[in-house]
Amino acid sequence: MASSDELIKYITERFVSYMDTPKEARKRKQGREPWSTRWFGMIPFSVSLWKEDLVSKTKKTL
């Protein structure tokens, strides 16, 4: 019997917290991160920074 009471309490708390948030905040969706970041983390970003650094160094020497 206690588990059903806990479930009802949890659902009620979630519902009340949902209703307390402003309507604009509920409608605002978070932007999705690019698939490369989701799959590989910061590796693509670090490679792109490394590539830009290499390109800028080669342009300075020319």
Secondary structure, DSSP 8 states (H G I E B T S, - for coil): -HHHHHHHHHHHHHHHHHHHS-HHHHH-------HHHHHHTTHHHHHHHHHHHHHHHHHHH-
